[in-house]
Amino acid sequence: MTGGKLSPKGGSGSKGTGRAGKSPTRSTYRHGDLRRALLEAGIELARQGGPEAVVLREATRRAGVVPNAAYRHFSSREALLAAVRSSALSFLAQAMEAELDRIATISRVDDRARAMLRAVGTGYLNFAFAETGLFRMAFAPLEGVRTPGDATEPPDPANAGKSGLNPFQLLGSALDAMVSAGALPAARRPAAEFLAWSGVHGLAMLVIDGPLRGLPPTQVDALGQRVIDMVEKGL
């Protein structure tokens, strides 16, 4: 297990992320920055209430412009949702990368490979519990928008972290490192992403929306460690 905490912040069952209050409405924006202002407003709406809260009219109000001005940048609510979702995936990737940075000093190849897989899982769960609204947004079903794990979907830099990899690719990279280090048989590598992903995502949803909602943080931490152990040893 890496050093990051898995515990929910501000209540695991909330639709938001523990950040109270509304962002102030912007009265001005720099020329050429309206798209960014609208996107930032959409991100904050998602952070506070998930995908259902991302409404184009409210984003324009927060950006300090009339609703019609938004259509030059986002032709519909769905277009804004897609952009916010890409940002949410990028933030998730960055949370995973933050955990990967913690293991940079591990020298043994096999230990480092296992630590990479654990760091990816830890970062995923950290994000799910600390940024629940954005986590919901990252995996919201959107018309015409595929998930990062869809093999038919070309890579989108907007979904990536600082490494240029999206969350699914970071997981794949960790699994490839496991194979290279001899910690995972090559014959068991195909589709291993989906098995690992199912484990951590399932726990996240059970804590956020399911029967594990409201568990004390210490129990959530312990469960997170055991699920990641199970993934590492079971693949």
N, C-alpha and C positions, 0 to 999 in steps of 0.2 A: 504494500500500500504506500502511496506517496504521502507527502505531508499535508495535502490539502484537506479541508473539512468537507464533508458531504451533507452536513445538516441543513435543513430548510431554514431560510431566514424570513422572519415575519409571518410564519405559519405556512406549512406545506400545502394546505388546501386552498389557499387564496388564489384568485385568478390574476392578481397582480404580482408584484415582486417585493413588497415591503417598503416601497418608496411612496410616501404619502403625499397628497396634495396634487394640484395640477400645475403644469408648466405655464409660465406667464405668456400671454399673447404678445407676439412680436409686433411692434408698431412700424418697424422699418426693416429692410433687408438690402444688402449690397446688390448692385446691378449684376445680374447673371447668377445670383445665389438663390433664386426662388425655388428651384427644384430641390436644392439642398435643404432649404428651410422647411419645405413641405415634407421631405423625407424624414428630417429630424423630428418634426411634429408627429408623423406617423409612427416612428420608432417609439417615441414617448407614450403615445396612445397604446401601442401594443404592450409596452412594458407595464403599463398600469392595468390593462384589462384584456390582454390577448387579442387575437385577430378580430373578434367581434367589436372591439372598441375602435378599430381603425376605420374612420369615416372621413371621406374626402372633405366634406363641409367643415367638420371640426378641425381638420388639419389646416385648411385655409384660414379659419378663424385664428388659430394659434400662430400662423405665419403672418397674420396681420394684413391679409389681402382679401379681395372679394372672391367668391367661389369661382366665377368664370375664369379668373386668372390661372387657376390650377390646371385647366384643361390644355394649356399650351405645353405642360410637362407630363401630366398624367391624364390620359383620355378617359379614365374611369376609375372607380374604386378598386376594381380588380388589378389595374395597373399599379396603383399605389401599394396594394397588398403584396404584389409580387416583389416590388422593390424593397419593402420593409422586410419581407421574408428573407430575401438575399442578405440584408444587413444582419438579421437575427442569426442566420447560419454562419456568417462571418464572425460574429461575436462568440458563437459557440466554438468555432475553430480556434479563436484566440484563447478561450478558456482552457481548451485542451492543450494548446501550445504552452500556456503558462505552467501547466503541470509537467510537460515534457522538459521545460527549462530547468526544473528542479532536479532532474536526474542527469544533468550534463556531466557530472564528475564521475559517474559510474564507469569503470574501465573494462571490467570483464564483459566480453561480448554477449554471452548468454544471459548474464544478470541484467545487462543493459536492455536487451531485447524484451525480457519479461517486464522490466520496469517501464518500458515504453508502452506496452499494452495496458498495464495498470494505470499509468498516467493518463492515457487517453480515456479510460473508463472513469477515472476520478474526476477529470475535467468535465466530462459529460454530465455526471451527476451533480457536481458543484453548480454548473450552469443551470441545470433543471430546477434546483431548489432555490438558488439565489435570484434567478431571473425567470421566474415561472411564466410571466406573460410573454416574454420573448421566446422562451422554449416552446410554448404553445404555437406561437407564430411561425417558428422555424419548421414545424411539421404539420401546419394547417393544410388541408387538401384544397388546392386552388385549381380552378378550371384552366387547363392547358399548361400547367406548370408541374413538371415531374420532380420527384425527390432526388437528392444528390446520389442516392444509391441505385438509381435507374441506369442500367448499362447503356440505354439508348440516348441518354441525355448528355450532350457535350459539356465538358467542364466550363463553369462560369466563374471568372475571376471575382465577381461580386460576392460569391458564396465563400470565398477563401479567407484564411487567416493571413498572418504576416509571411508565412512560409510559402504561400501560393497554393496551399492544399485546402480543400473543404473538409468538413468533419469526417465524411465517409472515406476520403482519401487518406486522412491521417490515421484512421483505423487500419486501412489497407497497408499503409507503410509500416505500421507496428507489426502487423501479422507477417509481412514479408521479412522483416528483421528477425522474427521468431524462426522462420524457416531457415534463413541464412545462418543463424546461430545454432541450428540443430535442436531448438527448443520446441519446434512444431514440425511433425513429418510433412513432407511436401505433398503426400497423397491426401492429407487432411486439410490442406490449404484452400481448395476451391469452396467458395460460398461461406468460408469461416466468418467473414464480415457480418453476415446476416445472423449467425448464431450469437456472436458476441454482442451485436447491436440489440438483439431481442432481449438479452439478459438485463443489460443496464437500462434500456428504455422501459422494459416492463416494470422494473422496480421503481423507476422514476414516476411512472403513471399510477402505480399502486399507492405511492406516498402522496402524490399530488391530488388525485381524484378518487382513489379506491379505498379499500378497507384498512390500509395502513395510514390513512390520513389522520394527522394529529398525534402520531407517535412522538415520544420524546426524542430530541436530537441525538442523544447518545445511542438510542436503539437504531435510529436511521443510519448513524455512522457504522454501527456494527453490521447491520444488514448490507450496507454498501460494500464493506470490506469482504464479506462472505460471498456476495454475488461476483465481485471481481475475482476473488480466489477461484470460485467455481468456473468462471469463464476461462481463466488462465490454465487451470489444471484439466478442464474438461475438453478443450479443443483438441 
